[in-house]
Amino acid sequence: MANLFINQAKQYAEGRPDYPPELFHFIASKTPEHDLAWDVGTGNGQAARSLGEIYKNVIATDTSPTQLEFAEKLPNIRYQQTSPVMTMAELEKKVGPESSVDLVTIAQAMHWFDLPVFYEQVKWVLKRPHGVIAAWCYTTPEVSDSIDKIFLKYYRNPYWDPQRKLVDDKYASIDFPFELVNGAESTGPFEFEFAIQRLMDLEDYFTYLRSWSAYDKAKQKGVELLSDDVVEDFKRAWSEDGNYGQKLVKYPVYLRIGKVGL
């Protein structure tokens, strides 16, 4: 994961949508204490910022120093660059000792992880028995039928890494060996009640599309996914209702949540 999103870190920071506050309040309601949260694969700190409003301290880690450069610096958030696969010694040094973390979050990133290694670290660092892990992904944006139809043609390209299929599957097939949190009948995935919503004009929308790993991969192979023809198709669809400005873009959110147990 170390080299992902390096070339488009600026577009990632500008183009990726923020997560709804209700998501963090729901997750936080499952942890008895709110002392320390660890946000893994934090990127530019989108989730860490919201966690910092609820938890006393947040440790936000990423393998990419380029991504971390775009993270907003706040007094109770500590950003740490880590190795692609941390040793237990590095985990203790940069995150915390055994059974010290109330919550581990992974926002739109867990499909890139070496899950057996990662889960071993999560189970070691979470407070037993009620420490919580919450991982979520959001799927393709929804604007209007005509725009979404063009989007799907753009989205179905051969440059996605295989891990992306886990997002398309809404994390339903991802291994998740944790116990149920209070009040839950399963560990998910749950389609979260509050979808991500963002007002975007067409240039904002294009910035989001350029933030994809598939876009960067295609670019490196000399292929421009946002070709002139594709751009023109999007322009026509965007303005067909007479509104050339901002539109409400929705991203469905799917959550896996569980606790470490005894």
C-alpha positions in Angstrom: 0.0 0.0 0.0 3.0 2.3 0.5 3.1 3.6 -3.1 -0.7 4.0 -3.5 -2.1 7.5 -4.1 1.4 9.2 -3.9 1.1 10.8 -7.3 -2.4 12.2 -6.7 -2.2 13.0 -3.0 -3.3 16.6 -3.7 -6.3 15.4 -5.8 -7.1 12.9 -3.0 -7.2 15.6 -0.4 -9.3 17.9 -2.5 -11.5 15.3 -4.2 -12.4 12.7 -1.6 -15.7 13.3 0.3 -15.8 13.7 4.1 -17.7 11.1 6.2 -21.0 12.0 8.0 -20.6 12.9 11.7 -23.4 10.4 12.5 -21.1 7.6 11.5 -18.5 8.5 14.1 -21.1 9.1 16.8 -22.6 5.7 16.1 -19.2 4.0 16.2 -18.1 5.9 19.4 -21.3 4.8 21.1 -20.0 1.2 21.0 -16.8 2.0 22.9 -17.2 2.4 26.7 -14.2 4.8 26.9 -13.1 7.5 24.6 -9.4 7.9 25.5 -7.5 6.8 22.4 -8.4 5.9 18.8 -6.1 4.6 16.1 -7.0 5.6 12.5 -5.1 3.2 10.2 -4.5 4.2 6.5 -5.5 7.7 7.5 -4.4 9.3 4.2 -4.9 13.0 4.6 -6.7 12.5 8.0 -10.3 12.8 6.9 -11.5 10.3 9.5 -8.9 11.3 12.1 -10.3 14.9 12.2 -13.8 13.6 13.1 -12.4 11.1 15.6 -10.5 14.0 17.3 -13.8 15.7 18.2 -14.9 12.6 20.2 -11.7 10.9 21.5 -9.2 12.6 23.7 -6.3 11.5 21.5 -6.0 10.1 18.0 -3.1 8.3 16.5 -3.4 8.5 12.7 -1.0 6.3 10.7 -0.2 5.9 7.0 2.6 4.5 4.9 2.7 7.5 2.6 4.5 10.6 3.8 3.1 12.4 0.8 -0.5 11.8 2.0 0.3 12.9 5.5 1.7 16.2 4.3 -1.9 17.2 3.4 -3.4 16.2 6.8 -4.7 19.0 9.0 -2.6 19.3 12.1 -4.7 19.4 15.3 -3.4 19.3 18.9 -4.9 15.9 19.9 -4.0 14.1 16.7 -0.6 12.5 16.2 0.3 11.6 12.7 2.8 8.8 12.2 4.3 7.3 9.1 4.7 3.6 9.4 6.3 0.7 7.6 4.0 -1.1 5.1 3.9 -4.0 7.5 4.7 -2.9 11.1 6.5 -5.1 13.5 5.0 -5.5 17.0 7.9 -3.3 18.3 7.0 -0.5 15.8 3.3 -0.9 16.7 4.1 -0.4 20.4 6.3 2.5 19.7 4.1 4.4 17.3 0.6 3.4 18.4 0.7 2.1 22.0 1.2 -0.8 24.3 -0.9 -3.9 24.6 -4.6 -3.3 25.4 -4.3 0.5 25.2 -6.6 1.5 22.3 -10.4 2.0 22.6 -11.1 2.1 18.9 -9.4 1.1 15.6 -10.9 2.7 12.4 -10.1 2.0 8.8 -11.8 4.3 6.3 -11.9 3.2 2.7 -8.5 1.4 3.1 -8.8 -2.1 4.6 -9.0 -3.8 1.2 -5.3 -2.9 0.8 -4.1 -4.5 4.0 -2.4 -7.8 4.8 -5.4 -8.8 6.9 -4.0 -11.7 9.0 -1.0 -9.6 10.1 -3.2 -6.5 10.7 -5.8 -8.4 12.7 -3.1 -9.8 15.0 -2.0 -6.2 15.7 -5.5 -5.0 16.2 -6.3 -7.8 18.7 -3.1 -7.0 20.6 -3.5 -3.2 20.8 -7.3 -3.0 21.5 -8.5 -2.9 25.1 -10.1 -6.2 26.1 -12.9 -7.1 26.0 -14.7 -4.1 24.6 -12.2 -2.5 22.3 -13.9 -1.9 18.9 -12.7 -2.1 15.3 -14.8 -0.3 12.7 -14.0 -0.5 8.9 -16.1 1.1 6.2 -16.0 1.7 2.5 -18.1 3.8 0.2 -19.2 2.6 -3.2 -19.7 4.5 -6.4 -21.2 8.0 -6.4 -24.8 8.7 -7.3 -25.8 11.9 -9.0 -28.5 11.3 -11.6 -29.5 8.4 -14.0 -27.7 10.0 -17.0 -24.5 11.0 -15.1 -24.4 7.6 -13.3 -24.7 5.8 -16.6 -21.7 7.5 -18.1 -19.9 7.0 -14.8 -20.3 3.3 -14.9 -18.7 3.2 -18.4 -15.8 5.1 -17.0 -15.6 3.0 -13.8 -15.5 -0.3 -15.7 -11.9 -0.1 -16.8 -9.1 -2.6 -16.6 -6.8 -0.6 -14.3 -8.3 -1.4 -10.9 -6.2 -3.6 -8.6 -7.9 -6.9 -7.6 -8.5 -5.6 -4.1 -11.1 -3.1 -5.4 -13.5 -6.1 -5.8 -13.8 -6.1 -2.0 -15.3 -2.6 -2.2 -17.6 -3.5 -5.0 -18.7 -6.3 -2.7 -19.4 -3.8 0.0 -16.9 -5.6 2.3 -19.4 -8.5 2.5 -16.7 -11.1 1.6 -13.8 -9.6 3.6 -12.6 -11.7 6.5 -13.7 -10.0 9.8 -13.0 -12.3 12.9 -14.4 -10.1 15.7 -17.3 -10.4 18.1 -20.6 -8.6 18.0 -20.9 -5.2 19.5 -23.7 -4.5 21.9 -27.1 -4.3 20.1 -25.8 -5.8 16.8 -27.0 -9.0 15.2 -24.0 -9.3 13.0 -20.7 -7.6 12.3 -22.1 -6.3 9.0 -21.7 -5.0 6.4 -24.4 -2.5 7.4 -25.5 0.0 4.8 -25.2 3.1 7.0 -28.3 5.1 7.4 -26.5 8.4 6.5 -24.8 8.3 3.2 -21.9 10.6 2.4 -23.3 13.7 0.7 -21.3 16.4 -1.0 -22.2 19.4 -3.2 -19.9 19.2 -6.2 -19.6 21.0 -9.5 -18.3 19.1 -12.5 -14.7 20.1 -11.8 -15.0 18.8 -8.2 -16.4 15.6 -9.7 -13.5 15.3 -12.1 -11.0 15.9 -9.2 -12.6 13.0 -7.4 -12.3 10.7 -10.5 -8.6 11.7 -10.8 -7.9 10.7 -7.2 -8.5 7.0 -8.0 -5.7 4.5 -7.9 -7.0 3.2 -11.3 -6.7 6.6 -12.8 -3.1 6.9 -11.7 -2.3 3.4 -12.9 -3.8 4.2 -16.3 -1.9 7.4 -16.5 1.4 5.6 -15.8 0.6 3.4 -18.8 0.0 6.4 -21.0 -3.8 6.1 -20.9 -6.0 9.1 -20.1 -9.3 7.7 -18.7 -10.8 11.2 -18.7 -10.4 11.6 -22.5 -11.9 14.5 -24.3 -14.9 12.3 -25.4 -15.6 11.2 -21.9 -15.3 14.7 -20.6 -17.8 15.9 -23.2 -20.2 13.1 -22.3 -20.1 14.1 -18.7 -20.6 17.8 -19.6 -23.7 17.0 -21.6 -25.2 14.8 -18.8 -24.3 17.3 -16.1 -26.1 20.2 -17.8 -29.1 18.4 -19.3 -31.4 19.6 -16.4 -30.3 23.2 -17.0 -28.2 23.3 -13.9 -24.5 23.8 -14.8 -23.4 24.3 -11.2 -23.3 22.2 -8.1 -25.2 19.0 -7.7 -25.7 16.8 -4.6 -23.5 13.7 -4.9 -24.2 10.7 -2.7 -21.9 7.8 -1.8 -23.5 4.8 0.0 -21.5 3.8 3.1 -21.0 0.1 4.3 -19.7 -0.6 7.8 -18.1 -3.6 9.4 -17.9 -3.3 13.2 -17.0 -5.7 16.0 -15.2 -5.9 19.3 -12.0 -7.8 20.3 -13.6 -9.8 23.1 -11.8 -11.8 25.7 
